[in-house]
Amino acid sequence: MGKHRDSKGRALRSGESQRENGQYMYRYTDCDGNRRTVYSWRLVASDRTPAGKKDSEALRELEKKIQKDLDDRIHIGSANTITLDDEFQTFMEIRADLKETTRVAYIELYKKHVSPVLGKRTLDNIRYSDIQRLYTSLCAASAIRPSTVQKINSILIQTFAIAVMDNLIRSNPAEHAFANVSKRLSLESEHRNALTIEETEILLNFVYSTNEFSRWGPLITVLLGTGLRIGEALGLTWSDCDFQNNLIRVTHALLYKPTTTTGFIYRISEPKTRSGMRTIPMFKDVRETLQAIKESQARKKYDPFVVDGYAGFIFLNNNGKVFTPAAVFDALQNIVATYNRAETFAAQKEGRDAKLLPRFSAHILRHTFCTRLCEQEQDTRLIQDVMGHKNIRTTMEIYADVTESRKQKEFAVLESTFRIK
């Protein structure tokens, strides 16, 4: 200890020493005034690691990094004590502006997919490659969509960004991690396919003609005829319906989600952006469907169902409460499965090809409405307003899909009449 030269006669710098067992050490004071020590079995990069000893970076290479951290005021001493779980908690505390539903979603994703793998690791011990391995593993799990991994990436980027701003780490290890994994694995963005006109007719005919599913018919009609998000549709109240002017006013959505302190509860959520506040003209079928629901409710005596001061909800279950989004999703999957089983059996019996329905969600019904609108309307700003799209790019992507489909059909017709050789 404290030698000015090592066992090979090489001069040692200030802070350097060689222990009796031959291991080198370097002592320094970090940015917070704490004494720190690093060790290595090699003084310089050209030295060989003694047999039976764990290889590590040479002491002089470690010193270069330490000096750079000291010059840039990087608090590496704190980074090797603060875990990712700790930093995520800091992120949650700082982002007091997050809506409760977003906060709950962030916590759920982090605890389920990130914390078990990286949560106990200290910030200085998490590398870009660690993040990439996490994303690769998650993408390999068939139950996890790429869009979910992308959300996790957003959470981690924001979490590590705080550590960078606090000078705990030099760079953000989550930056560009998902983009590179996505490119390497050739992940494609999830493409939502609207129901065709024929599929829509099959769906409505089946639902309204069966006792088991007829109660879902009005909600499906309104979704297909307005393009409302499921939360917006379930949050509709009679005061939102202006039958005199044939308009539906969209001012809020109904959620059924857990909070950070309680279990699942109904909650009213205001639109995240001004574009979410809008009016939608009523089609005749939508108007008649809503009026039929109102007449039916007038014959029943439900106890008042109030959520955050809102009452008079339209889509109620048998208990007088609003359907939950999960119940709607399950119902749609059950409708498709039941119809496809019956259609497959009938087609085999009749010796024809079965006309099956694809699996779809309430969001696909919204996408179907938008597709039909794009097929008939060229004013994309009007479409954006009706749909409540925050970004015109979302509208244009759907419009482009419709235009491409229309182009293929027009060329198919043209080919039969247009001679070119």
For each residue, the residues with C-beta under 8 A, 3 or more apart:
1: 17 19 20
2: 17
3: 6 12 17 18
4: 11 12
5: 9 10 11 12
6: 3 9 10 12 18 24 43
7: 18 22
8:
9: 5 6
10: 5 6 43
11: 4 5
12: 3 4 5 6 16 17 18
13: 16 63
14:
15: 26 27 28 63
16: 12 13 24 25 26 43 59 63
17: 1 2 3 12 24 25 26 27
18: 3 6 7 12 22 23 24 25 43
19: 1 22 23 24 25
20: 1
21:
22: 7 18 19 41 50
23: 18 19 39 40 41
24: 6 16 17 18 19 39 40 41 42 43 59
25: 16 17 18 19 37 38 39 59
26: 15 16 17 37 38 39 59 62 63 66
27: 15 17 35 36 37
28: 15 35 36 37 66 70
29: 33 34 35 36
30: 33 34 35 36 70 75 76 77
31: 69 70 73 74 75 76 77 167
32: 75 77 78
33: 29 30
34: 29 30 77
35: 27 28 29 30
36: 27 28 29 30 76 77
37: 25 26 27 28
38: 25 26 59 62 66
39: 23 24 25 26 56 59
40: 23 24 43 56 57 58 59 62
41: 22 23 24 47 49 50 53 54 55 56
42: 24 45 47 48 49 56 58 59
43: 6 10 16 18 24 40 47 58 59 60
44: 47 58 59 60
45: 42 58 60 61
46:
47: 41 42 43 44 58
48: 42
49: 41 42 53 54 55 56
50: 22 41 53
51:
52:
53: 41 49 50
54: 41 49
55: 41 49
56: 39 40 41 42 49
57: 40 61 62
58: 40 42 43 44 45 47 61 62
59: 16 24 25 26 38 39 40 42 43 44 62 63
60: 43 44 45 63 64
61: 45 57 58 64 65
62: 26 38 40 57 58 59 65 66
63: 13 15 16 26 59 60 66 67
64: 60 61 67 68
65: 61 62 68 69
66: 26 28 38 62 63 69 70 76
67: 63 64 70 71
68: 64 65 71 72 74
69: 31 65 66 72 74 76 170
70: 28 30 31 66 67 73 74
71: 67 68
72: 68 69 167 170
73: 31 70 167
74: 31 68 69 70 79 167 168 169 170
75: 30 31 32 78 79 166 167 168
76: 30 31 36 66 69 79 80 124 168
77: 30 31 32 34 36 80 81
78: 32 75 81 82 168
79: 74 75 76 82 122 123 124 163 168 169
80: 76 77 122 123 124 125
81: 77 78 122
82: 78 79 86 87 122 123 163 168
83: 86 87 119 120 121 122 123
84: 87 88 114 115 118 119 120 121 122 123 126 159
85: 88 89 115 119 120
86: 82 83 89 90
87: 82 83 84 90 91 123 159 160 162 163 168
88: 84 85 91 92 110 114 115 119 155 159
89: 85 86 92 93
90: 86 87 93 94 159 162
91: 87 88 94 95 155 158 159 162
92: 88 89 95 98 103 106 107
93: 89 90 96
94: 90 91 162
95: 91 92 98 103 158
96: 93
97:
98: 92 95 102 103 106
99: 102 103 269 272
100: 103 104 259 260 267
101: 104 105 255 257 267 269
102: 98 99 105 106
103: 92 95 98 99 100 106 107 260
104: 100 101 107 108 257 258 259 260
105: 101 102 108 109 151
106: 92 98 102 103 109 110 155
107: 92 103 104 110 111 260
108: 104 105 111 112
109: 105 106 112 113 114 148 151 152 155
110: 88 106 107 113 114 115 152 155
111: 107 108 114 115
112: 108 109 115 116
113: 109 110 116 117 134 138 144 152
114: 84 88 109 110 111 117 118 119 134 152 155 156
115: 84 85 88 110 111 112 118 119
116: 112 113 119
117: 113 114 134 137
118: 84 114 115 121 126 130 131 134
119: 83 84 85 88 114 115 116
120: 83 84 85
121: 83 84 118 125 126 130
122: 79 80 81 82 83 84 125 126
123: 79 80 82 83 84 87 126 160 163 168 169
124: 76 79 80 169
125: 80 121 122
126: 84 118 121 122 123 130 131 173
127: 130 131 173
128: 131 132 173 177
129: 132 133
130: 118 121 126 127 133 134 173
131: 118 126 127 128 134 135 156 173 174 177
132: 128 129 135 136 177 180 181
133: 129 130 136 137
134: 113 114 117 118 130 131 137 138
135: 131 132 138 139 149 152 153 177 178 181
136: 132 133 139 140 181 185
137: 117 133 134 140 141
138: 113 134 135 141 144 148 149 152
139: 135 136 144 146 149 181 185 187
140: 136 137
141: 137 138 144
142:
143:
144: 113 138 139 141 148 149
145: 148 149 190
146: 139 149 150 182 187 188 189 190
147: 150 151 189 190
148: 109 138 144 145 151 152
149: 135 138 139 144 145 146 152 153 178 181
150: 146 147 153 154 178 182
151: 105 109 147 148 154 155
152: 109 110 113 114 135 138 148 149 155 156
153: 135 149 150 156 157 174 177 178
154: 150 151 157 158
155: 88 91 106 109 110 114 151 152 158 159
156: 114 131 152 153 159 160 174 177
157: 153 154 160 161 172 174 175
158: 91 95 154 155 161 162
159: 84 87 88 90 91 155 156 162 163 174
160: 87 123 156 157 163 164 169 172 173 174 175
161: 157 158 164 165 172
162: 87 90 91 94 158 159 165 166
163: 79 82 87 123 159 160 166 168 169 172
164: 160 161 167 168 169 170 171 172
165: 161 162
166: 75 162 163
167: 31 72 73 74 75 164
168: 74 75 76 78 79 82 87 123 163 164
169: 74 79 123 124 160 163 164 172 173
170: 69 72 74 164
171: 164 175
172: 157 160 161 163 164 169 175
173: 126 127 128 130 131 160 169 177
174: 131 153 156 157 159 160 177 178
175: 157 160 171 172
176: 179 180
177: 128 131 132 135 153 156 173 174 180 181
178: 135 149 150 153 174 181 182
179: 176 182 183
180: 132 176 177 183 184
181: 132 135 136 139 149 177 178 184 185 187
182: 146 150 178 179 185 187
183: 179 180 186
184: 180 181
185: 136 139 181 182
186: 183
187: 139 146 181 182
188: 146 191
189: 146 147
190: 145 146 147
191: 188
192: 363 364 367
193: 358 364 367
194: 364 367 368 370 371 372
195: 199 200 203 357 358 360 364 365 368
196: 199 200
197: 200 201 372
198: 201 202 355
199: 195 196 202 203 357 358
200: 195 196 197 203 204 224 368
201: 197 198 204 205
202: 198 199 205 206 339 355 357
203: 195 199 200 206 207 220 335 339 357
204: 200 201 207 208 217 220 221 224
205: 201 202 208 209
206: 202 203 209 210 213 335 339
207: 203 204 210 213 214 216 217 220 335
208: 204 205 214 217
209: 205 206 214
210: 206 207 213 214 338
211: 214
212: 338
213: 206 207 210 216 217 331 334 335 338
214: 207 208 209 210 211 217
215: 218
216: 207 213 219 220 328 331 332 335
217: 204 207 208 213 214 220 221
218: 215 221 222 289 290 292 293 315
219: 216 222 223 233 315 323 328
220: 203 204 207 216 217 223 224 365
221: 204 217 218 224 225 285 286 289
222: 218 219 225 226 228 233 236 286 289 290
223: 219 220 226 227 228 230 233 362 365 366 369
224: 200 204 220 221 365 368 369
225: 221 222 282 283 285 286 289 369
226: 222 223 233 248 280 282 286 369
227: 223 280 366 369 370 373 386 387
228: 222 223 232 233 236 248 250 280 366
229: 232 233 253 362 363 366 388
230: 223 233 234 325 328 362 363 366
231: 234 235 253 254 255 269 325
232: 228 229 235 236 250 252 253
233: 219 222 223 226 228 229 230 236 315 362
234: 230 231 253 254 313 315 322 323 324 325 328
235: 231 232 252 253 254 268 310 313 322
236: 222 228 232 233 240 241 248 313 314 315
237: 240 241 310 311 312 313 314
238: 241 294 312 314
239: 312
240: 236 237 248 249 250 251
241: 236 237 238 247 248 249 282 290 314
242: 245 246 247 248 249
243: 246 282 287 290 291
244:
245: 242
246: 242 243 281 282 287
247: 241 242 279 280 281 282
248: 226 228 236 240 241 242 279 280 281 282 286
249: 240 241 242 278 279
250: 228 232 240 271 276 277 278 279 280 388
251: 240 270 271 277
252: 232 235 268 269 270 271 310
253: 229 231 232 234 235 268 269 271
254: 231 234 235 266 267 268 269 307 310 313 322
255: 101 231 266 267 268 269 325
256: 264 265 266 267 322 324 325 326
257: 101 104 264 265 267
258: 104 262 263 264 265
259: 100 104 262 265 267
260: 100 103 104 107
261:
262: 258 259 265
263: 258
264: 256 257 258
265: 256 257 258 259 262
266: 254 255 256 307 321 322
267: 100 101 254 255 256 257 259 307 308
268: 235 252 253 254 255 307 308 309 310
269: 99 101 231 252 253 254 255
270: 251 252
271: 250 251 252 253 274 275 276 277 388
272: 99 276 390
273: 276 390
274: 271 277
275: 271 278 384 385 388 389 390
276: 250 271 272 273 388 390
277: 250 251 271 274 388
278: 249 250 275 385 386 388
279: 247 248 249 250
280: 226 227 228 247 248 250 386
281: 246 247 248
282: 225 226 241 243 246 247 248 286 287 290
283: 225 286 287
284: 287 288
285: 221 225 288 289
286: 221 222 225 226 248 282 283 289 290
287: 243 246 282 283 284 290 291
288: 284 285 291 292
289: 218 221 222 225 285 286 292 293
290: 218 222 241 243 282 286 287 293 294 314
291: 243 287 288 294 295
292: 218 288 289 295 296
293: 218 289 290 296 297 314 315
294: 238 290 291 297 298 314
295: 291 292 298 299
296: 292 293 299 300
297: 293 294 300 302 316
298: 294 295
299: 295 296
300: 296 297
301:
302: 297 305 316 320
303: 320
304: 311
305: 302 311 313 316 320 321 322
306: 309 310 311
307: 254 266 267 268 310 311 313 322
308: 267 268
309: 268 306
310: 235 237 252 254 268 306 307 313
311: 237 304 305 306 307
312: 237 238 239
313: 234 235 236 237 254 305 307 310 316 322
314: 236 237 238 241 290 293 294
315: 218 219 233 234 236 293 322 323
316: 297 302 305 313 319 320 321 322 323
317: 320 321 322 323 327
318:
319: 316
320: 302 303 305 316 317
321: 266 305 316 317
322: 234 235 254 256 266 305 307 313 315 316 317
323: 219 234 315 316 317 327 328
324: 234 256 327 328
325: 230 231 234 255 256 328 329 362
326: 256 329 330
327: 317 323 324 330 331
328: 216 219 230 234 323 324 325 331 332 362
329: 325 326 332 333 361 362
330: 326 327 333 334
331: 213 216 327 328 334 335
332: 216 328 329 335 336 360 361 362
333: 329 330 336 337 359
334: 213 330 331 337 338
335: 203 206 207 213 216 331 332 338 339
336: 332 333 339 340 357 358 359 360
337: 333 334 340 341
338: 210 212 213 334 335 341 342
339: 202 203 206 335 336 342 343 356 357
340: 336 337 343 344 354 356 357
341: 337 338 344 345
342: 338 339 345 346
343: 339 340 346 347 354 355 356
344: 340 341 347 348 354 356
345: 341 342 348 349
346: 342 343 349 350 354
347: 343 344 350 351 352 353 354 355
348: 344 345 351 354
349: 345 346
350: 346 347
351: 347 348
352: 347
353: 347
354: 340 343 344 346 347 348
355: 198 202 343 347
356: 339 340 343 344
357: 195 199 202 203 336 339 340 360
358: 193 195 199 336
359: 333 336
360: 195 332 336 357 364 365
361: 329 332 364 365
362: 223 229 230 233 325 328 329 332 365 366
363: 192 229 230 366 367
364: 192 193 194 195 360 361 367 368
365: 195 220 223 224 360 361 362 368 369
366: 223 227 228 229 230 362 363 369 370 387
367: 192 193 194 363 364 370 371 398
368: 194 195 200 224 364 365 371 372
369: 223 224 225 226 227 365 366 372 373
370: 194 227 366 367 373 374 383 387 395 398
371: 194 367 368 374 375 398 401 402
372: 194 197 368 369 375 376
373: 227 369 370 376 377 383 386 387
374: 370 371 377 383 398 399 402 403
375: 371 372 402 406
376: 372 373
377: 373 374 382 383
378:
379: 382 383
380: 383 384 392 395 396 399
381: 384 385 392
382: 377 379 385 386
383: 370 373 374 377 379 380 386 387 389 395 399
384: 275 380 381 387 389 392 394 395
385: 275 278 381 382 388
386: 227 278 280 373 382 383
387: 227 366 370 373 383 384 394 395
388: 229 250 271 275 276 277 278 385
389: 275 383 384 392 394 395
390: 272 273 275 276 394
391: 394 395
392: 380 381 384 389 395 396
393: 396 397
394: 384 387 389 390 391 397 398
395: 370 380 383 384 387 389 391 392 398 399
396: 380 392 393 399 400
397: 393 394 400 401
398: 367 370 371 374 394 395 401 402
399: 374 380 383 395 396 402 403
400: 396 397 403 404
401: 371 397 398 404 405
402: 371 374 375 398 399 405 406
403: 374 399 400 406 407
404: 400 401 407 408
405: 401 402 408 409
406: 375 402 403 409 410
407: 403 404 410 411
408: 404 405 411 412
409: 405 406 412 413
410: 406 407 413 414
411: 407 408 414 415
412: 408 409 415 416
413: 409 410 416 417
414: 410 411 417 418
415: 411 412 418
416: 412 413
417: 413 414
418: 414 415
419:
420:
421:
